[in-house]
Amino acid sequence: MLTLNLHKPDAAPVRRLQLSLSKGARFSVKVEWDCKAEHQDDVDVHALEAVNGGQGAKVTALENILSTYNTTRMSRTGALRTNPDGSFATPSGGLSHSGDIRVQGREAEVLTIDGSKVSAGVNEIPIFATVHKADHGDGHEQEHGDDDDEAAFADIDVCVVTITSDAGKVLGQYRLSDEFGEFNVVQLGSVMLGAQGGWEYVPVGVGFQGDFNDVLGNFC
């Protein structure tokens, strides 16, 4: 099974989203989050270059996993090279990321999917958002006084993921802090290669508890 080191140095029931399809080769996934308190929980977006032969999407190599945890900047075993500006991409160039942003409210992280560049045989690109606990400032009360509590999207005042097509059409805009507040992982959907050769975004909307290695366990 493929696993990633989820440590960053220095530093349920199915929920259906509204169906919105758009054929095309290029999509972007933008995540923005903000919090009034001194909140440092970190939100990330990830994607997989996967093959679905009818029994679910699967990945067989670390190089097909676009995740900040899978970069040379974050891990000695990272398979994806981190560029000087912090960006990274899969070897095919089909999946790219603008770079990890740890200070919320300043910039957006953007994940770009280019279906014309993905490796041969890839026909599904699952997309995920995760949140993990970094630090809570004095602005947040800990109801149970347990520092080991896992982070959840509800801990963040506003956490929005926007998915758009290459034409700029918004395919989905999801307020994770409201819609999936009790969870720390959400599979937003998948970009899938249709029978006619066009790519389309298909929402999934599944929230659950775990970490990104738990996610990978379902796709390996």
SVG drawing of the C-alpha trace seen along z (x, -y; Angstrom):
<svg xmlns="http://www.w3.org/2000/svg" viewBox="-28 -38 43 42">
<polyline fill="none" stroke="black" stroke-width="0.4" points="0.0,0.0 1.2,-3.5 1.6,-5.8 3.0,-9.3 4.7,-11.0 2.0,-13.4 4.3,-15.5 5.1,-19.0 8.4,-20.3 8.1,-23.6 5.1,-24.0 -19.9,-9.3 -22.7,-9.5 -22.6,-10.4 -23.3,-14.1 -24.3,-14.7 -23.4,-18.0 -25.3,-19.6 -24.5,-17.9 -22.7,-20.1 -20.9,-18.8 -18.5,-20.5 -16.5,-18.9 -13.0,-20.2 -9.4,-19.4 -8.5,-21.9 -9.9,-22.5 -8.8,-24.5 -9.4,-23.8 -9.0,-26.8 -9.1,-26.6 -9.4,-29.7 -9.8,-29.8 -9.9,-32.4 -10.5,-32.6 -11.0,-35.5 -9.0,-33.8 -5.3,-33.1 -6.0,-29.9 -3.3,-27.9 -5.1,-24.7 -3.8,-23.9 -6.1,-23.1 -4.7,-21.3 -6.1,-20.1 -4.8,-16.9 -5.5,-14.9 -4.6,-11.5 -3.8,-10.4 -5.8,-7.2 -7.0,-4.4 -10.5,-3.1 -11.1,0.2 -14.6,0.7 -13.6,1.6 -12.8,-1.8 -10.0,-4.3 -6.5,-3.1 -3.0,-4.5 0.1,-2.4 3.0,-4.9 3.8,-7.7 4.5,-9.9 0.7,-9.9 -0.1,-11.5 -0.3,-15.3 0.0,-16.3 2.1,-18.6 3.0,-15.6 4.6,-14.0 7.1,-16.8 10.8,-17.0 10.2,-20.1 8.1,-18.3 9.6,-14.8 12.9,-13.1 10.9,-10.4 8.7,-12.9 8.3,-11.8 7.5,-15.3 10.2,-18.0 9.4,-21.3 10.2,-24.3 11.9,-27.4 8.5,-29.2 7.0,-26.4 4.9,-24.9 5.0,-21.2 3.5,-18.9 3.3,-15.2 5.9,-14.1 3.2,-14.2 2.4,-17.8 -1.3,-16.8 -1.6,-17.8 0.1,-20.9 -0.1,-22.9 0.7,-26.5 2.4,-25.7 1.5,-25.1 0.1,-28.2 0.2,-27.9 -0.8,-31.4 -4.6,-31.5 -6.3,-34.5 -3.4,-35.8 -3.4,-33.8 -5.3,-30.9 -3.9,-27.5 -4.7,-26.5 -4.6,-22.9 -4.7,-22.7 -5.8,-19.7 -4.9,-19.4 -6.4,-16.3 -4.4,-16.7 -1.2,-16.0 -2.0,-13.2 -0.3,-9.8 -1.7,-7.3 -4.4,-5.2 -5.4,-7.7 -9.1,-8.2 -10.1,-9.4 -8.7,-12.2 -10.2,-12.1 -9.9,-15.5 -9.7,-15.9 -9.5,-18.5 -8.0,-17.9 -7.5,-19.8 -5.1,-19.0 -4.4,-20.5 -1.4,-22.9 -2.2,-25.2 -5.1,-27.1 -4.5,-30.5 -6.3,-32.1 -9.2,-33.1 -10.6,-29.5 -12.0,-27.8 -11.3,-24.1 -14.7,-22.8 -13.3,-19.5 -9.8,-20.7 -8.3,-17.9 -5.3,-19.0 -5.3,-15.7 -8.7,-16.4 -8.4,-16.1 -9.0,-19.2 -12.3,-19.6 -13.5,-22.0 -15.9,-23.5 -12.8,-24.8 -12.3,-27.3 -14.7,-30.2 -14.7,-30.1 -13.2,-27.4 -14.3,-27.6 -13.3,-25.4 -14.1,-26.6 -13.9,-24.3 -13.9,-25.9 -13.6,-24.8 -11.1,-26.0 -13.8,-28.5 -14.1,-30.0 -17.4,-28.4 -17.9,-27.6 -18.7,-24.0 -19.0,-24.0 -18.3,-26.2 -18.4,-24.5 -18.2,-25.9 -16.5,-23.0 -16.8,-24.7 -20.6,-24.6 -21.3,-21.6 -18.7,-19.2 -17.9,-20.8 -17.6,-17.6 -15.1,-16.0 -11.4,-16.6 -11.3,-14.9 -13.7,-15.5 -13.6,-13.8 -15.1,-16.7 -15.4,-14.8 -13.5,-13.4 -12.5,-14.7 -13.3,-11.7 -12.6,-10.9 -15.9,-10.2 -16.6,-7.7 -16.4,-10.4 -12.9,-11.4 -13.9,-14.6 -13.2,-15.3 -16.0,-16.2 -16.2,-17.0 -18.5,-14.7 -19.2,-15.7 -19.0,-13.1 -19.3,-15.0 -18.2,-12.4 -16.9,-13.5 -15.1,-11.3 -12.6,-11.3 -9.0,-10.3 -5.9,-11.6 -4.6,-11.5 -3.0,-8.1 -6.5,-6.8 -7.6,-8.3 -4.8,-6.6 -5.8,-3.2 -9.0,-3.3 -7.2,-4.0 -4.2,-1.6"/>
</svg>
